[in-house]
């Protein structure tokens, strides 16, 4: 797996199974379904300022760490 493009996530089995079915019903891959859900959640729950802040933080991390992957343990808020 190309870890510069893809990351693994751990989900409870029942969540994974439902996501697979939802993705199939909606004609998406599992990763496509997760991306769709993520974008929908961001637009419904985050202000534009929040979204800009997140984008700035991700970009700042990439500049500071080069090719190193961003993980949940990379920094704290």
N, CA, C and O atoms as CSV, one atom per row, in Angstrom:
chain,resi,resn,atom,element,x,y,z
A,1,UNK,N,N,0.844,-1.176,0.000
A,1,UNK,CA,C,0.000,0.000,0.000
A,1,UNK,C,C,0.887,1.237,0.000
A,1,UNK,O,O,1.868,1.304,0.741
A,2,UNK,N,N,0.547,2.200,-0.820
A,2,UNK,CA,C,1.281,3.456,-0.896
A,2,UNK,C,C,0.831,4.342,0.264
A,2,UNK,O,O,-0.227,4.968,0.193
A,3,UNK,N,N,1.634,4.396,1.338
A,3,UNK,CA,C,1.237,5.145,2.535
A,3,UNK,C,C,1.346,6.649,2.365
A,3,UNK,O,O,0.949,7.394,3.260
A,4,UNK,N,N,1.877,7.121,1.232
A,4,UNK,CA,C,1.841,8.555,0.968
A,4,UNK,C,C,0.472,8.961,0.430
A,4,UNK,O,O,0.122,10.141,0.442
A,5,UNK,N,N,-0.295,7.989,-0.039
A,5,UNK,CA,C,-1.620,8.269,-0.583
A,5,UNK,C,C,-2.746,7.680,0.262
A,5,UNK,O,O,-3.836,8.250,0.315
A,6,UNK,N,N,-2.505,6.558,0.918
A,6,UNK,CA,C,-3.552,5.842,1.639
A,6,UNK,C,C,-3.132,5.588,3.081
A,6,UNK,O,O,-1.951,5.384,3.362
A,7,UNK,N,N,-4.099,5.601,3.993
A,7,UNK,CA,C,-3.880,5.250,5.389
A,7,UNK,C,C,-4.964,4.261,5.800
A,7,UNK,O,O,-6.063,4.261,5.246
A,8,UNK,N,N,-4.646,3.436,6.757
A,8,UNK,CA,C,-5.622,2.490,7.287
A,8,UNK,C,C,-6.277,3.084,8.528
A,8,UNK,O,O,-5.659,3.853,9.265
A,9,UNK,N,N,-7.513,2.723,8.744
A,9,UNK,CA,C,-8.216,3.114,9.965
A,9,UNK,C,C,-8.866,1.871,10.554
A,9,UNK,O,O,-9.242,0.944,9.836
A,10,UNK,N,N,-8.985,1.873,11.843
A,10,UNK,CA,C,-9.594,0.750,12.535
A,10,UNK,C,C,-11.019,1.115,12.904
A,10,UNK,O,O,-11.260,2.136,13.548
A,11,UNK,N,N,-11.960,0.279,12.496
A,11,UNK,CA,C,-13.374,0.507,12.780
A,11,UNK,C,C,-13.952,-0.704,13.492
A,11,UNK,O,O,-13.509,-1.831,13.269
A,12,UNK,N,N,-14.945,-0.475,14.353
A,12,UNK,CA,C,-15.658,-1.625,14.894
A,12,UNK,C,C,-16.287,-2.399,13.732
A,12,UNK,O,O,-16.733,-1.805,12.751
A,13,UNK,N,N,-16.317,-3.699,13.848
A,13,UNK,CA,C,-16.797,-4.568,12.771
A,13,UNK,C,C,-18.190,-4.175,12.280
A,13,UNK,O,O,-18.435,-4.138,11.075
A,14,UNK,N,N,-19.113,-3.880,13.219
A,14,UNK,CA,C,-20.479,-3.561,12.817
A,14,UNK,C,C,-20.538,-2.255,12.019
A,14,UNK,O,O,-21.360,-2.130,11.111
A,15,UNK,N,N,-19.687,-1.288,12.341
A,15,UNK,CA,C,-19.631,-0.038,11.575
A,15,UNK,C,C,-19.090,-0.320,10.172
A,15,UNK,O,O,-19.638,0.163,9.182
A,16,UNK,N,N,-18.022,-1.098,10.095
A,16,UNK,CA,C,-17.435,-1.459,8.803
A,16,UNK,C,C,-18.470,-2.153,7.915
A,16,UNK,O,O,-18.610,-1.806,6.742
A,17,UNK,N,N,-19.192,-3.126,8.463
A,17,UNK,CA,C,-20.162,-3.878,7.674
A,17,UNK,C,C,-21.272,-2.974,7.143
A,17,UNK,O,O,-21.687,-3.116,5.993
A,18,UNK,N,N,-21.760,-2.042,7.974
A,18,UNK,CA,C,-22.790,-1.118,7.512
A,18,UNK,C,C,-22.243,-0.185,6.440
A,18,UNK,O,O,-22.926,0.081,5.451
A,19,UNK,N,N,-21.026,0.314,6.617
A,19,UNK,CA,C,-20.420,1.202,5.619
A,19,UNK,C,C,-20.255,0.514,4.279
A,19,UNK,O,O,-20.474,1.127,3.234
A,20,UNK,N,N,-19.871,-0.751,4.297
A,20,UNK,CA,C,-19.718,-1.504,3.050
A,20,UNK,C,C,-21.054,-1.591,2.326
A,20,UNK,O,O,-21.111,-1.398,1.111
A,21,UNK,N,N,-22.123,-1.878,3.051
A,21,UNK,CA,C,-23.447,-1.999,2.436
A,21,UNK,C,C,-23.918,-0.639,1.917
A,21,UNK,O,O,-24.421,-0.545,0.798
A,22,UNK,N,N,-23.758,0.418,2.724
A,22,UNK,CA,C,-24.164,1.759,2.296
A,22,UNK,C,C,-23.398,2.161,1.036
A,22,UNK,O,O,-23.988,2.689,0.093
A,23,UNK,N,N,-22.099,1.914,1.017
A,23,UNK,CA,C,-21.288,2.245,-0.155
A,23,UNK,C,C,-21.792,1.499,-1.383
A,23,UNK,O,O,-21.906,2.080,-2.462
A,24,UNK,N,N,-22.091,0.229,-1.223
A,24,UNK,CA,C,-22.578,-0.571,-2.349
A,24,UNK,C,C,-23.912,-0.033,-2.855
A,24,UNK,O,O,-24.111,0.088,-4.064
A,25,UNK,N,N,-24.831,0.291,-1.938
A,25,UNK,CA,C,-26.146,0.812,-2.318
A,25,UNK,C,C,-25.997,2.135,-3.070
A,25,UNK,O,O,-26.727,2.386,-4.029
A,26,UNK,N,N,-25.068,2.974,-2.648
A,26,UNK,CA,C,-24.888,4.283,-3.262
A,26,UNK,C,C,-23.902,4.271,-4.426
A,26,UNK,O,O,-23.600,5.320,-4.995
A,27,UNK,N,N,-23.401,3.094,-4.779
A,27,UNK,CA,C,-22.529,2.965,-5.936
A,27,UNK,C,C,-21.144,3.543,-5.750
A,27,UNK,O,O,-20.546,4.057,-6.696
A,28,UNK,N,N,-20.629,3.462,-4.528
A,28,UNK,CA,C,-19.296,3.979,-4.242
A,28,UNK,C,C,-18.409,2.865,-3.706
A,28,UNK,O,O,-18.882,1.812,-3.279
A,29,UNK,N,N,-17.107,3.132,-3.741
A,29,UNK,CA,C,-16.176,2.256,-3.038
A,29,UNK,C,C,-16.249,2.625,-1.558
A,29,UNK,O,O,-16.846,3.641,-1.201
A,30,UNK,N,N,-15.658,1.821,-0.712
A,30,UNK,CA,C,-15.638,2.134,0.712
A,30,UNK,C,C,-14.892,3.443,0.956
A,30,UNK,O,O,-15.356,4.284,1.726
A,31,UNK,N,N,-13.747,3.623,0.310
A,31,UNK,CA,C,-13.006,4.871,0.502
A,31,UNK,C,C,-13.791,6.056,-0.054
A,31,UNK,O,O,-13.753,7.144,0.522
A,32,UNK,N,N,-14.495,5.865,-1.154
A,32,UNK,CA,C,-15.335,6.923,-1.698
A,32,UNK,C,C,-16.466,7.290,-0.759
A,32,UNK,O,O,-16.811,8.465,-0.632
A,33,UNK,N,N,-17.046,6.301,-0.103
A,33,UNK,CA,C,-18.116,6.549,0.859
A,33,UNK,C,C,-17.596,7.313,2.067
A,33,UNK,O,O,-18.245,8.248,2.536
A,34,UNK,N,N,-16.435,6.927,2.571
A,34,UNK,CA,C,-15.853,7.637,3.711
A,34,UNK,C,C,-15.536,9.081,3.345
A,34,UNK,O,O,-15.777,9.990,4.139
A,35,UNK,N,N,-14.995,9.299,2.143
A,35,UNK,CA,C,-14.707,10.665,1.688
A,35,UNK,C,C,-15.997,11.479,1.595
A,35,UNK,O,O,-16.038,12.629,2.034
A,36,UNK,N,N,-17.050,10.886,1.025
A,36,UNK,CA,C,-18.342,11.566,0.904
A,36,UNK,C,C,-18.879,11.945,2.285
A,36,UNK,O,O,-19.314,13.078,2.490
A,37,UNK,N,N,-18.851,11.014,3.222
A,37,UNK,CA,C,-19.352,11.263,4.566
A,37,UNK,C,C,-18.530,12.345,5.261
A,37,UNK,O,O,-19.082,13.202,5.952
A,38,UNK,N,N,-17.227,12.305,5.080
A,38,UNK,CA,C,-16.331,13.290,5.693
A,38,UNK,C,C,-16.647,14.693,5.163
A,38,UNK,O,O,-16.775,15.635,5.944
A,39,UNK,N,N,-16.770,14.831,3.861
A,39,UNK,CA,C,-17.065,16.137,3.266
A,39,UNK,C,C,-18.440,16.647,3.703
A,39,UNK,O,O,-18.596,17.833,3.993
A,40,UNK,N,N,-19.436,15.756,3.752
A,40,UNK,CA,C,-20.775,16.145,4.187
A,40,UNK,C,C,-20.754,16.596,5.642
A,40,UNK,O,O,-21.389,17.592,5.989
A,41,UNK,N,N,-20.036,15.881,6.492
A,41,UNK,CA,C,-19.943,16.251,7.911
A,41,UNK,C,C,-19.276,17.604,8.064
A,41,UNK,O,O,-19.752,18.450,8.821
A,42,UNK,N,N,-18.166,17.818,7.346
A,42,UNK,CA,C,-17.466,19.105,7.445
A,42,UNK,C,C,-18.376,20.260,7.051
A,42,UNK,O,O,-18.430,21.269,7.753
A,43,UNK,N,N,-19.091,20.126,5.939
A,43,UNK,CA,C,-19.931,21.229,5.467
A,43,UNK,C,C,-21.106,21.491,6.399
A,43,UNK,O,O,-21.569,22.627,6.498
A,44,UNK,N,N,-21.592,20.467,7.080
A,44,UNK,CA,C,-22.734,20.638,7.983
A,44,UNK,C,C,-22.335,21.065,9.392
A,44,UNK,O,O,-23.141,21.672,10.096
A,45,UNK,N,N,-21.112,20.762,9.819
A,45,UNK,CA,C,-20.745,20.965,11.220
A,45,UNK,C,C,-19.632,21.966,11.485
A,45,UNK,O,O,-19.467,22.403,12.624
A,46,UNK,N,N,-18.874,22.337,10.480
A,46,UNK,CA,C,-17.763,23.259,10.684
A,46,UNK,C,C,-18.015,24.573,9.956
A,46,UNK,O,O,-18.510,24.590,8.829
A,47,UNK,N,N,-17.671,25.662,10.610
A,47,UNK,CA,C,-17.764,26.966,9.953
A,47,UNK,C,C,-16.640,27.080,8.926
A,47,UNK,O,O,-15.709,26.274,8.916
A,48,UNK,N,N,-16.739,28.080,8.070
A,48,UNK,CA,C,-15.670,28.300,7.088
A,48,UNK,C,C,-14.360,28.614,7.805
A,48,UNK,O,O,-13.289,28.207,7.354
A,49,UNK,N,N,-14.443,29.335,8.919
A,49,UNK,CA,C,-13.231,29.633,9.695
A,49,UNK,C,C,-12.606,28.352,10.232
A,49,UNK,O,O,-11.387,28.190,10.195
A,50,UNK,N,N,-13.436,27.445,10.729
A,50,UNK,CA,C,-12.932,26.158,11.230
A,50,UNK,C,C,-12.264,25.372,10.100
A,50,UNK,O,O,-11.185,24.809,10.286
A,51,UNK,N,N,-12.902,25.335,8.937
A,51,UNK,CA,C,-12.342,24.598,7.805
A,51,UNK,C,C,-11.030,25.220,7.345
A,51,UNK,O,O,-10.090,24.503,7.002
A,52,UNK,N,N,-10.959,26.557,7.337
A,52,UNK,CA,C,-9.715,27.234,6.971
A,52,UNK,C,C,-8.617,26.918,7.975
A,52,UNK,O,O,-7.473,26.676,7.589
A,53,UNK,N,N,-8.961,26.920,9.281
A,53,UNK,CA,C,-7.987,26.608,10.319
A,53,UNK,C,C,-7.436,25.199,10.144
A,53,UNK,O,O,-6.227,24.988,10.244
A,54,UNK,N,N,-8.301,24.248,9.888
A,54,UNK,CA,C,-7.869,22.859,9.694
A,54,UNK,C,C,-6.924,22.770,8.500
A,54,UNK,O,O,-5.873,22.135,8.585
A,55,UNK,N,N,-7.290,23.395,7.403
A,55,UNK,CA,C,-6.436,23.371,6.211
A,55,UNK,C,C,-5.081,23.998,6.493
A,55,UNK,O,O,-4.057,23.478,6.049
A,56,UNK,N,N,-5.059,25.111,7.228
A,56,UNK,CA,C,-3.796,25.765,7.590
A,56,UNK,C,C,-2.934,24.860,8.464
A,56,UNK,O,O,-1.721,24.777,8.266
A,57,UNK,N,N,-3.549,24.188,9.421
A,57,UNK,CA,C,-2.797,23.314,10.321
A,57,UNK,C,C,-2.199,22.125,9.581
A,57,UNK,O,O,-1.054,21.748,9.831
A,58,UNK,N,N,-2.963,21.536,8.679
A,58,UNK,CA,C,-2.455,20.404,7.893
A,58,UNK,C,C,-1.287,20.869,7.029
A,58,UNK,O,O,-0.263,20.190,6.948
A,59,UNK,N,N,-1.437,22.019,6.387
A,59,UNK,CA,C,-0.374,22.554,5.528
A,59,UNK,C,C,0.871,22.880,6.344
A,59,UNK,O,O,1.986,22.584,5.912
A,60,UNK,N,N,0.697,23.486,7.520
A,60,UNK,CA,C,1.830,23.812,8.381
A,60,UNK,C,C,2.569,22.546,8.802
A,60,UNK,O,O,3.800,22.517,8.816
A,61,UNK,N,N,1.818,21.503,9.145
A,61,UNK,CA,C,2.451,20.248,9.540
A,61,UNK,C,C,3.274,19.682,8.386
A,61,UNK,O,O,4.401,19.226,8.584
A,62,UNK,N,N,2.708,19.714,7.184
A,62,UNK,CA,C,3.425,19.178,6.021
A,62,UNK,C,C,4.716,19.950,5.770
A,62,UNK,O,O,5.741,19.351,5.445
A,63,UNK,N,N,4.676,21.271,5.918
A,63,UNK,CA,C,5.877,22.083,5.710
A,63,UNK,C,C,6.943,21.771,6.753
A,63,UNK,O,O,8.129,21.708,6.432
A,64,UNK,N,N,6.523,21.577,8.001
A,64,UNK,CA,C,7.460,21.304,9.089
A,64,UNK,C,C,8.081,19.918,9.000
A,64,UNK,O,O,9.228,19.723,9.401
A,65,UNK,N,N,7.327,18.956,8.476
A,65,UNK,CA,C,7.760,17.564,8.533
A,65,UNK,C,C,8.039,16.928,7.178
A,65,UNK,O,O,8.323,15.733,7.106
A,66,UNK,N,N,7.966,17.686,6.136
A,66,UNK,CA,C,8.269,17.154,4.813
A,66,UNK,C,C,7.354,16.017,4.432
A,66,UNK,O,O,6.132,16.153,4.469
A,67,UNK,N,N,7.946,14.890,4.064
A,67,UNK,CA,C,7.177,13.738,3.590
A,67,UNK,C,C,6.591,12.890,4.710
A,67,UNK,O,O,5.805,11.977,4.455
A,68,UNK,N,N,6.968,13.187,5.946
A,68,UNK,CA,C,6.471,12.400,7.068
A,68,UNK,C,C,4.940,12.468,7.129
A,68,UNK,O,O,4.361,13.543,6.970
A,69,UNK,N,N,4.297,11.348,7.356
A,69,UNK,CA,C,2.839,11.277,7.375
A,69,UNK,C,C,2.262,11.913,8.629
A,69,UNK,O,O,2.832,11.813,9.716
A,70,UNK,N,N,1.131,12.563,8.461
A,70,UNK,CA,C,0.380,13.134,9.563
A,70,UNK,C,C,-0.387,12.009,10.251
A,70,UNK,O,O,-1.101,11.248,9.598
A,71,UNK,N,N,-0.238,11.908,11.562
A,71,UNK,CA,C,-0.982,10.907,12.338
A,71,UNK,C,C,-1.666,11.592,13.496
A,71,UNK,O,O,-1.407,12.766,13.764
A,72,UNK,N,N,-2.535,10.877,14.188
A,72,UNK,CA,C,-3.223,11.453,15.335
A,72,UNK,C,C,-2.259,11.790,16.460
A,72,UNK,O,O,-2.601,12.574,17.346
A,73,UNK,N,N,-1.069,11.220,16.447
A,73,UNK,CA,C,-0.076,11.494,17.492
A,73,UNK,C,C,0.944,12.541,17.059
A,73,UNK,O,O,1.885,12.823,17.801
A,74,UNK,N,N,0.776,13.123,15.873
A,74,UNK,CA,C,1.746,14.055,15.337
A,74,UNK,C,C,1.804,15.376,16.084
A,74,UNK,O,O,2.875,15.968,16.215
A,75,UNK,N,N,0.675,15.838,16.571
A,75,UNK,CA,C,0.645,17.099,17.298
A,75,UNK,C,C,-0.585,17.120,18.180
A,75,UNK,O,O,-1.519,16.341,17.991
A,76,UNK,N,N,-0.574,18.013,19.135
A,76,UNK,CA,C,-1.744,18.143,19.993
A,76,UNK,C,C,-2.251,19.572,19.900
A,76,UNK,O,O,-1.489,20.502,19.636
A,77,UNK,N,N,-3.532,19.729,20.117
A,77,UNK,CA,C,-4.161,21.043,20.030
A,77,UNK,C,C,-4.437,21.536,21.428
A,77,UNK,O,O,-4.969,22.632,21.602
